[in-house]
Amino acid sequence: MSSIKLDIQMVDDELKSAAREILPKAGAALRDLQEKRCTGAEFTGWYDWPKIKGHALAKDIRKLVGSLDVFYDQVVVIGIGGSYLGCRAVTDALSHSYAGQVTAKQGRRPGLTFAGHHLSESGLVELLDLLEEKQPIINVISKSGTTTEPAVAFRVIRSYMEKRFGKEEASKRIIATTDSKSGALRSLAKSEGFKSFDVPGDVGGRYSVLTAVGLVPLALAGFNIEDLLQGADDVFRSLEAPAADHPVLQYAAVRSAAYQNGKTVDILAYGEPRLFHTVEWWKQLFGESEGKEGKGLFPAGVAYTTDLHSLGQYVQEGVRNLIETFLMVDDPLGRTGGVERRLRIPAMSENADELRYLENRFISEINDAALVATRIAHFDGGVPCMALHLPRIDEKSLGALFAFFETACAIGGALLQVNPFDQPGVEAYKKNLFGLLGKPGFENLGVELRRRL
């Protein structure tokens, strides 16, 4: 394994034993995935993507970015679910927490913001306020072009762009990532002359971060997409002839054993606030992949130490239906680097706050100790706790993490005997929404729904 390490020391012996029995099945599921014999094999194009298409795609994307003949200082990504979460995970993890407010620290990198992942009118109004002060470029991401949330946002923003810049320049400032052959957005891109990239037909949205879906906006915003792909590639290479206890297999096996032993909630805990959207991406990946046929662990995220003062009591002493993984960063300052960016607890003449025992220690040392102390406490309280170690927070580590979780999730779905690549339940709310809003063809459903209200 190139960079990610898994620690299962604080998983009880009974669960470890059960996981060891599952490991051969996990290995078989991995081989089925690699050889495209698994359920849903037609949507496994994401596996080994960097080697198959990713590195070549990165060159095409760099060529596009270099050829743009408009100045921009703001990238707007329009998409929902997998069409934005992976990109946002990277953006938030690698950007200054106060980007836009401390410009000297973020350099010349364009701002990056997101739309189309909600239906908030005030949110769109405020986004237009931002665009008034910027020179924006738009990346709209939708396989069909008709998904309600991004379609609404794109219509509003496209109208704004055409009024402000005129149709010709607006078309130069809009990039579409969509189906390669058909769909409303593909047709619009052709008719309006938008530059475009393809959403691979064999890759579902939540597995698409390393495709054009994630790479195009990240390249536009100045991130190192080559390192992102390399980190993932390293993981896929390590899985070509994996040891029986490879971290990906072990993680999938422990989760499966926990589920078979009555656990119903899977917590991913993190101590670096910038990893919030990485965990949101993980929640969609596992929730949409495994939550079917009355099966699956419910994925939940918690931020420590913040949530120790809210949810900590429940995790410590609530219903013992939990399994928890701590996302640890061995070098949390690896993104900024350099001793000059470190921060110690200052020494003071008085000790009113009783912190003298912490004087001259790095804040990150205290944060790590808090996470370890919490993991021990939760394990002692009856929660099996794994720890997943990243070397640092950078593009390469995040790419590795994406490949790690995607592969483990696919294996987990196979162990549950569900298709981890479809999402039939997502359509239920969409049909109801169409009925309530009077979309042609859904009028009768709308009448029936209103009777129930």
N, C-alpha and C positions, 0 to 999 in steps of 0.2 A: 504494500500500500504506500503510495507516494507521500502523503502528508497527513491524512486523517487517522487518528488513533481512537480506539474504543476501549473503555475501561468498564468491566462488569463486576468489579470487586464487590460493590454494594448491591448485588443481586443475590438473593438467598439461595442456599444450596439446592433446595428442591426445584426452584425455577431454573437454575443453571443446568441441573440434570435433565429437566424436561426439554430445555433448549438444545442440549447436546443430541438428544434423540431426534430433534427436528432438523438439525443441520444437514444430514444427507438429503432430505426432501428439499431444503432450501437450495442446495447445490444442484439438484436435478431441475428445479424451477429455473435457476440461472441458465443452465444449458438449454432448456427449452426456449428461453427468451433469446439467447444468442443464436440459436438455430431456427428461430421463428416457427416453433411448434406449439407455442403457448396460445391460450385463449386470447383473442384480440390481436393476433400476430400482425394483422394488416395495419396496426397503429403502433408499431415498434420501431419506426424509422429513426427515433431519437437515440436508440442505443448505438453507441460507437459513432455518433454523428460527427464529432470533430474530424475523425479520420476519413469518413465516407464523403462528407460534403462541407463540413464546417470551415476548415482551413482555407479551402478555395473560395467559399462564400465571403470570408473575411476580406480577402483581396478585392472582390467585386464591390464590397461595401466601402472599403477605403477609397477605391477609385471613384465611386459616386460622391463621397464626401469631398474629395479633392476637386471634383469638377463643378460643384455648386457655384453658380455665379450670382448668388445673393448673399448679403451679409445677414447673419442672424446671431442673436445673443440669448434666445430663449427657445428651447425645444418643448413642444407640447405633444405628449403621447396620448392618443385617444384609444382606449381599449378597456376591456373588463376581464376579470378572471386571469387566466394564463396569458392573455394578451397584454397585461401590464405588470402583474405582480413580480415576475422574475426581474424585469428591468428595474422596477422600483426597489426591489431588494438590493440590487447592486448599487443603485444610485444612492440610497440612504446609507448603506454600509460604508461607502467610499467617499462621501461628500462631507465637507465641514458641517457640523451640526447647525451652524449659524450662517450657512451659505446665503449670500445675498445681503447679509448685514455686515460681514467682515470681509469685504471683497479682497483685501490685501492677502488674506490667507487662502482664498480659493483660486487665485490667479485668473487666467483668462478663460477658464472653462465656461461654456454657456450654462445658463440655468436650465433646469429640467422640471417640468410639472406635468400633472396627469389629469385627464378628464375622461368622461365616458364610463366610469366605474360606479356611478350613482345617478340618481335622477333629482338631485337637489337644484332647484332653480337659483337659490342664492349662491350656491357654489359656482354655477356658470356665470352669473352676473359678476362675481368677484374675479373670476378668471379673465373675463373681458376687461375688467379694470387693469389687471396686470398686463395684458397684451397691449393696452393703449400706451404703456410706458416702455415697451420692448419692440424688438424686431424679431418676430416669431417665425419659426418653421414648424410645420405640423407633420407628425407621423400618425396616420390613422391605421389601426390594426383591427381587421375583422375578416374572417374567412368568407362570410356571406355578404356583409355590408348591411344587413337588416336587423341585427341584434339591437333591441330597443335602446339600451343605455348609450352605447357608443354611436349609434345612428343619430339619436337626438343631439348629442354633443357635437358631432361632426357637422350636422346641418346648421346648427347655431354658429359654430366657429368658421365654417366655410363661408357662410353668408357674411360674417364680419370681415373675413380676409378679402373677399371680393369687393366689398364696399370700400375698404381701406386702400387696397393695393391695385384694384382693377383685376379682371379675370385673368389676364395674361401673366402678370407677376404673381398673383395668388397661386396659379397653377405651378409656378416654379417653387413655391414655398410649401407645397403639399406633396408628401410621399405616402403612397398607399402600400400596405403589406396585406395581401389578400390571396384568395384562391388563384391558382395559376391560369385557370381556363374560364371559369364561369362565376356568376354571382353579381349582385348589384354593384359592389365596390369595384370589381374588375371591369365591368362595363363602363362605370363612371371614369375610372382611371384612363381607359382607352379614349373615351370621348373628350375628356378635358386635358389630356396630355400630362397627367401626373407621372412622375417617376415612380416605379413600383418594384416590389420584391414579392416573392411567393411565400405563402404559408404552405409548408409541405403537406401533401394530402395524407401521408402516413404518420403524421405527428399530431397528437391531440394538444389542445391549448396549454394544459398544465405541465406538459413535458417539453414545451417549445422555447424555453428561455435561451437555449444555445443556437437556435435557428435565427432567421431574419427577424422574427418577432421580437427577440430581445437584443440582437446584435446591432440592428440598424439604429434604434434610438440611442443606444449606449455609445456607438461610434460617433453619432452626431453630437453627443454631449461630451466627447473627449476622453472616454474611458478606453482601457487597453483590452480590446476584445480578443486579441491574439492570446494574451495570458489567460483570459477566462476559458477559452477553448483548450489551452494547454493543460490547465488544471483538471478539466474534465477528462481529457485524453489520457492523462496519467492514471486516473482511476480505472478507465476502461481497459488500459493496458494491463493493469494489475489483476484484472479479472479474467485474463485470457487463460491462465492456468492457476487458479486461486487455491490457496491452502484451505483445508476444510473449515477452519475457523477465521477465514478472512473477515475483516470488520463489517463489510456489507452483509455477508451471510449471517454473521453472529447477531447483528442488530435486528435483522428480519426474524431470526429464530427466537430471540428473547421476546420480541413483541408478540410473536405467534404463541409462544408458550404462556405468556402472561394472559393473553386473550382466552386460551383454552383453560386457564386456571381461574377464570372468573373476573379478570380485570376488564373494565369497560371504558376507561378514560386514559388516554395517553397524553402526558404533559411534556412539552418541550420548554425547558427553562433557560433563560439567557441573562447574562449580567452586563452586557454592553447594549445600551439603548439603541445604537445604530443598527442592531440586528432585528429590530421589531418587524420590518417587512420581510426579512428572510424567514422568520417564523410564520408570518401570514402566508407566504408562498408555500411553506411546508404544510400548513393547515389545509389549504386548498388541495394540494397534491394528495395527501393521505385521505382527507375527508371525501373527496370526489371519487377517488379510486377504490376505496375499501368499503364505503358506507352503502351497502346494497344487500337486498334479500334478508334484511333484519340482522346483518352481520357487521362486524368491524369495531375497532376502537375509535372512540370519539377524540379527535385531536384538539388539544387546547394549549395555548401559550401563556407563560407567566414571566414577568420581568422581575428579577431579583437584583437588588434587595427591595425594590419598591413594593412588590406584591407580598412580601413577607409581612407587611403592615396592613394587609387587607385579606388576601386569600391564604396566607401562610398558616393561619389557625386551622383552616379546613384541610389543607394538605397534610398537616401534622397529625390531626386527630379526627378527621371526618370519616366518611364511609371509606373502607379500605378496598376500593375498586380502582385504584390508581397505579399506573406505572409512570416513571418520570425519567427523562433524559436531560442532563445538564450540558448545554452547549458552551464549552470552555474555549477560551482564546489564550494560547500560551504566551503570545506577545501582543497584547491589546493595542500597543502603540506602533505596531509594524506598519500601519498605513502612513503615519506621519514621519516616523523614524527619528533617530537622533536623540542624544541625551538631553539636548536643550528643550525638548518637548515634554520631558518628564516633570512630574509635580510631586513634591514631598509634603508631608504634614509639617508645618513650620514649628520651630521651637519657640516657646514664649516664656517670658519671665514668670508669669503666674500660671496656675493650673486649675482655674475655675471650672473648666469644662471636663476635667479629669482625663485628658487625652495625652498626658505626658508619656505614657507607655507606647504611644504611637508616633512620637516625634521623630522626624527625619525618615520615616518610612514612606515609600511610594504609595499613592492612592490605589494603583492597580494591585499592589501586594495585599492591601486591605480588602479590596473587592474580591480577589481570588480566595482569600481566607474565608470571606463570608459565604461564598458559593460552596466551598468544601465543607464548612461547618453546617450549612443547610442540608447538603447531601447526606452527611452523617446523621443529622437529626431526623430527616425524613425516612432514611433506611431503618433507623432504630424505632421509628413510629410505624413501621410496617409497609413502607412503600419501596418496591424495588427501584433502584436508581442506577442508571447507566450514566457515563460521562463520555461525551464525544469531543475530542480535542482537535481544534484547528491550530495550525502553527501561528497564524496571524490573520488579520483582516485585509485581504487584498484580492485582486482579480483572480489570481491563480487558486487561492484557497477557496474562494466562492465557487469557481467553476468545478473544483473537486467536490465541494459539498453538494452542488446540484446533481452531479452524476451519482454520488453516493446515495442520496435520498431517492432519486428517480429509480435506480436499480433496486434498492431495498424495497421500495413501494411496489414495484412490479412483482418481485418475489413474494411479498406479503399478500398481494391479491391472489396469486396462485395458491398459496398455502390456505387461504380462506375459501378457495374454489369459487371466486367471483372474477368477472372480467375487469381488470384494473384500468382499462383504457376507454370505457364508455361512461356515460352519465345520464341514464334514462330519466332519473328523478328530477333533473334540472328542468325538463320540459313542462312539468305540471304547473309551476307558477307562471310560465310564459303564456300558456294557453289561457289561463284565468285572466291574466293581464290583457291579452288581446280581446277577450270577451267583454271585460269591464270597460275598455276604451273604445269598443265598437269597430275593431278591425274587420274589414270585409271577410266573410266566411265564418266569423265567430259570433254572429249576432244572437243565435239561439242559445249559445253557451252564456252569453252576457245576460240574457233574460233569466236563465235558470240561476245564475249566481246571485242576481239581485233579489230573487225570491228568498234566498237563504240569508240575506242580510237583515 
